[in-house]
Structures are given as C-alpha cells and as structure tokens.
C-alpha cells in the first residue's frame, strides 16, 4: 500500500523505468516486452493466455502497436493503461503523449 494514489503511480512508473528488463537510458521497449517482463505467462499465478490478453488490451487503450519500440517517455502512457487493465477501473484517466 502507498500513502497516496500519486505515490503508487510514481512507484509503478519507477519500476517500469528502472526495474529488471525494463527501460534503461537510451533504450526502447514495446508494450509486449514490458508486459512480458512485468506480468507474463511465466508467472505461475497467471492463467495461460493472460499475457496475450493484457498486451491486446493495453495496445487497444493506448492506440499503439504492441510491437512498436518506444522510448521511456511512453512510460506514463503505458503505465496508465496497465493500471486501468489491472484494476478494471475505466475511470482511471489515460495519459497522453
């Protein structure tokens, strides 16, 4: 738990930026790569097919190709779609470019 929603958002975005197998300086990642590292089918708590559905939904919400290589400046956009998907709360605003 976090002290505030903003603290939780900042922690998620830091994880995507600095976490294992995520963006590094001057690197790019696709939505598919981010989600595979963040919560892929290799996670024993996820049923088979979870990763593909997650990728499709985040790509749909962002309007981005799931295989397009993106710079770290896209982290807020992808993170907001991930929050929306994970919470099933479609009132969460999506960040924009």
Secondary structure, DSSP 8 states (H G I E B T S, - for coil): --SSHHHHHHHHHHHHHHSTTS--TT-EE-HHHHHHHHH-TTSTTS-TTHHHHHHHHHHHHHT--TT--EEGGGHHHHHHHHHHHHHT-TTS-----
